[in-house]
Amino acid sequence: MPLLVVPPNTVAALQAILARDDVPPSLRDDLQAALRPAPLHGATPADLSVTETCLPHQVLVDVAHWAQTKNEPTLALSELVRGTSLYFKPPPVYQRPPELDASLEAIQRAHDEKEYARMTAAPPPAAWKATTLATLYPPSREAAQAERVAWRQTRAQMSAVLNIMLSMGAVATAAWWAGGTASPIWVRWQSMKS
């Protein structure tokens, strides 16, 4: 049987029917059961049926049939279902089985123990010395050869930079001299010498 979320104006009309004396007892009992609010016990409702009034469709049909015998057009079925919407139960919340929780906890514990053992385990002293000292202090013949190669490359680079700078200075001096700007300065310099 479908449940309907009923708007407040329809709830008020149904509560007014409960106050009347000419309502059949079976209809009165159905209405009272449907309009009874669910106890919250101080909890926040997560289900729409707790905060809204949800009625079975059959109760509204029974009220409409009764109202038709009393000739009350305000309680027709079309008026009672106006503004209602279908109520769908929320999907059930997935509960993990306790076996899965226990299994995951055992896996996590084993992983933590393995990780702790890996972090606290020291390598054997001989292996540590062989790997660490070999990288810190290479053998002398290889070190001397590597140092000679490094100095040779550094000298070649410094020589190239100095050669480029001296060539630039020589080209600038030649261009200055060829441009004719050297003659007045040259004359003054010669006059100062003598």
Secondary structure, 3 states (H helix, E strand, C coil): CCEEEECHHHHHHHHHHHCCCCCCHHHHHHHHHHHCCCCCCCCCCCCHHHHCEEEEHHHHHHHHHHHHHCCCHHHCHHHHCCCCEECCCCCCCCCCCHHHHHHHHHHHHHHHHHHHHHHHCCCCHHHHHHHHHHHHCCCHHHHHHHHHHHHHHHHHHHHHHHHHHHHHHHHHHHHHHHCCCHHHHHHHHHHHHC
